[in-house]
């Protein structure tokens, strides 16, 4: 184990090894991506998707082994015992930094189907990774501002329609759809600007999650409410690569999604929309209390504190 190396050297070595692993896997991934594109048969595309997912599992697993090699992170994980690779999940998590993604992948890789993240459309141009994300059916989103919609009313609802189209392909193979409902990373400035009612969270954006449930209601009925906490200060992606993060707490709560929200028409049913937003607000309020408790207690003491706070 190489814990003793200087932090910056560990970060550089980890980055170089991840890049090397990406470069040799990329041609294999690209070959199956083209097969998937060129042969429009469902059987062929499902087979290619399985191979592409296996490549992604290997890539993530390699990165996880690098974390074990270079870092001495104290992982405290609770709630991952009953997860399965053959089920469909919606994952939501509080979003603090780019370290959140490798941390979640470290804990959930091989426990559940491959994680698919909602990505901004511009990210498709990221070298190597953009093509990989496209081949792996990551849903790319284009969000329009209120000003753009005012100038071009035809854009109204286009982003959510994109969500529906992207999720249709997930009906035929177990998948995990990940949505950071805050929409952006938490910072004190964003928290103050929003006047968020939560102490440790930004306001959740329910629309994207609602349309995932609308598009996949026939198969998607479980939500993994993931709460991630970094005790201490350093928690950026570079800090993760350098091994400066000494402890990561991840709590996973499996929630049965209320049946009225599966396959719902979020855009046109006002009563259902209000009920869903209220349910998300309750989930978020409990998550906020959980974070407060995890910051001050161990993972096993925090549930009682949450119940006491809610009472």
C-alpha positions in Angstrom: 0.0 0.0 0.0 1.3 3.4 -0.9 -0.3 5.6 1.8 3.1 7.0 2.7 3.6 8.9 -0.6 3.2 12.7 -0.7 -0.4 13.7 -1.4 0.3 15.5 -4.7 2.3 12.6 -6.0 -0.5 10.2 -5.1 -3.0 12.4 -7.0 -0.8 12.6 -10.1 -0.2 8.8 -10.1 -3.9 8.1 -9.6 -4.9 10.5 -12.4 -2.3 9.0 -14.8 -3.4 5.4 -14.1 -7.0 6.3 -14.6 -6.2 8.0 -17.9 -4.1 4.9 -19.0 -7.0 2.6 -18.1 -9.4 4.8 -20.0 -7.2 4.9 -23.1 -6.8 1.2 -23.5 -10.5 0.5 -22.8 -11.8 3.2 -25.1 -11.2 1.5 -28.4 -13.0 -1.6 -27.2 -15.9 0.5 -25.9 -16.0 2.5 -29.2 -16.1 -0.7 -31.3 -19.2 -2.0 -29.4 -20.8 1.5 -29.5 -20.6 1.5 -33.3 -22.1 -2.0 -33.4 -24.9 -0.9 -31.2 -25.5 2.1 -33.5 -25.2 0.2 -36.8 -27.3 -2.9 -36.1 -30.8 -1.7 -35.2 -32.0 -5.0 -33.7 -33.1 -5.1 -30.0 -31.3 -8.3 -29.3 -28.0 -7.0 -30.8 -28.3 -3.7 -28.9 -29.0 -5.4 -25.6 -26.0 -7.6 -26.1 -23.8 -4.6 -26.9 -25.2 -2.8 -23.9 -24.3 -5.7 -21.6 -20.7 -5.7 -23.0 -20.5 -1.9 -22.6 -21.8 -2.1 -19.1 -19.2 -4.7 -18.3 -16.5 -2.4 -19.5 -17.8 0.4 -17.3 -18.0 -1.9 -14.3 -14.3 -2.9 -14.9 -13.3 0.8 -15.3 -15.0 1.8 -12.0 -13.6 -1.3 -10.2 -10.1 -0.4 -11.3 -10.6 3.2 -10.0 -11.8 1.7 -6.7 -8.7 -0.5 -6.4 -6.6 2.6 -6.9 -8.4 4.2 -4.0 -7.5 1.2 -1.9 -3.9 1.4 -3.0 -3.2 5.0 -2.5 -5.7 6.1 0.2 -6.5 5.2 3.7 -10.1 6.3 3.8 -12.3 5.2 6.7 -15.5 4.2 5.0 -18.7 4.1 7.1 -21.5 2.7 5.0 -25.0 1.8 6.2 -27.9 0.4 4.3 -26.2 -1.3 1.3 -26.9 -4.9 2.5 -30.1 -5.7 0.6 -29.4 -4.2 -2.8 -29.5 -6.3 -6.0 -28.0 -6.2 -9.5 -31.3 -7.4 -11.1 -33.6 -4.5 -9.9 -34.3 -1.0 -11.1 -33.4 1.9 -8.8 -33.7 5.7 -8.7 -30.9 7.1 -6.7 -30.8 10.6 -5.2 -28.0 12.1 -3.2 -27.0 15.4 -1.7 -24.4 17.0 -3.9 -21.3 18.6 -2.3 -18.4 18.1 -4.8 -17.2 16.1 -7.7 -15.8 13.6 -5.1 -19.5 12.5 -4.6 -19.5 10.5 -7.8 -16.4 8.3 -7.2 -17.5 7.9 -3.6 -20.9 6.6 -4.6 -19.4 4.4 -7.3 -17.0 2.9 -4.7 -19.9 1.9 -2.5 -22.5 0.8 -5.1 -20.4 -0.6 -8.0 -21.4 -4.3 -8.5 -24.2 -4.0 -5.8 -26.8 -2.6 -8.2 -27.1 -2.0 -12.0 -24.7 0.5 -13.5 -25.3 4.0 -12.4 -26.5 6.4 -15.1 -26.2 10.1 -14.4 -28.1 12.9 -15.9 -25.5 15.0 -17.7 -25.5 18.5 -19.2 -25.6 18.3 -23.0 -22.3 20.2 -23.3 -20.5 17.3 -21.5 -20.9 15.1 -24.5 -17.8 17.0 -25.9 -15.5 15.9 -23.0 -12.7 13.9 -24.7 -13.2 10.1 -24.4 -15.7 10.3 -21.6 -18.3 12.1 -23.7 -18.4 9.2 -26.2 -18.4 6.7 -23.4 -21.3 8.3 -21.7 -23.3 8.4 -25.0 -22.5 4.7 -25.6 -23.6 3.8 -22.1 -27.0 5.5 -22.6 -26.3 8.3 -20.1 -29.2 10.7 -20.5 -28.0 14.1 -21.7 -30.1 17.1 -20.7 -30.4 20.6 -22.1 -32.0 23.0 -19.6 -33.5 26.2 -20.9 -33.6 29.4 -18.8 -36.8 31.3 -18.2 -35.4 34.0 -20.5 -34.9 31.6 -23.3 -38.4 30.2 -22.9 -39.9 33.8 -23.0 -38.0 34.5 -26.2 -38.9 31.1 -27.7 -42.2 29.7 -26.1 -41.8 26.5 -28.2 -39.0 25.5 -25.9 -41.3 25.1 -22.9 -41.3 21.5 -21.8 -38.6 20.4 -24.2 -36.1 19.6 -21.5 -38.6 17.4 -19.7 -39.6 15.7 -22.9 -35.9 14.9 -23.4 -36.0 13.2 -20.0 -38.9 11.0 -21.1 -37.3 9.9 -24.4 -34.0 9.2 -22.6 -35.6 7.0 -20.0 -37.6 4.9 -22.5 -34.6 2.8 -23.3 -34.1 1.9 -19.6 -37.3 -0.2 -19.6 -35.7 -3.4 -21.0 -32.7 -3.9 -18.8 -32.1 -3.3 -15.0 -30.7 0.2 -14.5 -29.9 2.7 -11.8 -30.8 6.3 -12.7 -29.0 8.9 -10.6 -30.4 12.4 -10.1 -28.8 15.0 -7.9 -32.0 16.8 -7.1 -30.3 19.9 -5.9 -29.2 20.4 -9.5 -25.8 21.8 -8.5 -23.1 21.4 -5.9 -23.8 22.9 -2.4 -22.0 26.1 -1.5 -22.9 28.6 1.3 -23.3 31.3 -1.4 -25.9 29.2 -3.3 -27.6 28.2 0.0 -28.0 31.9 1.0 -29.1 32.9 -2.5 -31.8 30.4 -2.5 -32.8 31.1 1.1 -33.0 27.4 1.4 -35.1 26.1 4.4 -32.6 23.3 4.9 -29.4 23.7 6.9 -27.2 21.4 4.8 -29.0 21.2 1.5 -30.2 23.3 -1.4 -33.8 23.2 -2.5 -34.6 20.0 -4.4 -35.8 20.2 -8.0 -38.6 17.7 -8.3 -39.3 18.0 -12.0 -36.6 15.8 -13.5 -37.2 13.1 -10.9 -41.0 13.2 -11.5 -40.5 12.7 -15.2 -38.2 9.7 -14.7 -41.0 8.1 -12.6 -43.5 9.1 -15.3 -41.4 7.4 -18.0 -40.4 4.3 -16.0 -43.3 3.8 -13.7 -43.9 0.2 -14.8 -40.5 -1.0 -13.6 -39.1 1.7 -11.3 -40.6 1.6 -7.8 -37.6 1.9 -5.4 -35.6 5.0 -4.5 -32.3 4.9 -2.8 -32.0 8.0 -0.7 -28.2 8.3 -0.4 -26.7 10.7 2.1 -23.0 11.5 1.9 -21.0 13.3 4.5 -17.3 14.3 4.7 -16.3 14.9 8.3 -13.6 17.6 8.1 -12.9 20.1 5.3 -11.2 18.5 2.3 -13.7 16.9 0.0 -13.0 18.0 -3.6 -12.2 15.6 -6.4 -8.5 16.5 -6.3 -8.6 15.9 -2.6 -10.0 12.5 -3.2 -7.3 11.6 -5.7 -4.6 12.8 -3.4 -5.9 10.9 -0.4 -6.6 14.0 1.7 -10.2 12.7 2.5 -9.7 10.6 5.6 -13.3 9.6 6.3 -16.5 9.3 4.2 -19.9 8.4 5.7 -22.6 7.1 3.3 -26.1 6.3 4.5 -28.4 4.5 2.1 -32.2 4.4 2.8 -34.4 2.3 0.5 -37.8 3.9 0.0 -40.8 2.4 -1.7 -42.0 5.1 -4.1 -45.8 5.8 -3.5 -47.8 4.1 -6.2 -49.6 7.3 -7.3 -46.3 8.7 -8.5 -45.4 5.9 -10.8 -46.3 6.7 -14.4 -47.7 10.1 -13.3 -48.5 13.0 -15.5 -46.5 15.6 -13.6 -46.8 18.4 -16.1 -50.6 18.3 -16.4 -51.9 17.1 -13.1 -51.6 20.0 -10.6 -52.8 18.1 -7.5 -50.4 15.2 -8.2 -47.6 17.7 -8.8 -48.2 19.4 -5.5 -48.4 16.0 -3.7 -45.1 14.9 -5.2 -43.3 18.1 -4.3 -44.6 17.8 -0.7 -43.3 14.2 -0.6 -39.9 15.2 -1.9 -39.8 18.0 0.7 -40.4 15.5 3.5 -37.6 13.3 2.1 -35.3 16.3 2.0 -36.2 17.5 5.5 -35.3 14.0 6.9 -32.1 14.0 4.9 -31.2 17.4 6.3 -31.7 16.1 9.9 -29.7 13.0 9.0 -26.7 15.0 7.8 -26.8 17.1 11.0 -26.8 13.9 13.1 -24.1 12.2 11.0 -21.8 15.2 11.5 -22.1 14.9 15.2 -22.7 11.2 15.9 -21.7 7.9 14.5 -23.8 6.2 11.7 -25.6 3.9 14.3 -26.7 6.6 16.6 -28.2 9.0 14.0 -31.5 7.3 13.3 -32.8 7.8 16.8 -31.8 11.5 16.6 -33.7 11.9 13.4 -36.8 10.4 14.9 -36.5 12.5 18.0 -36.1 15.7 15.8 -39.1 14.8 13.7 -41.3 14.1 16.7 
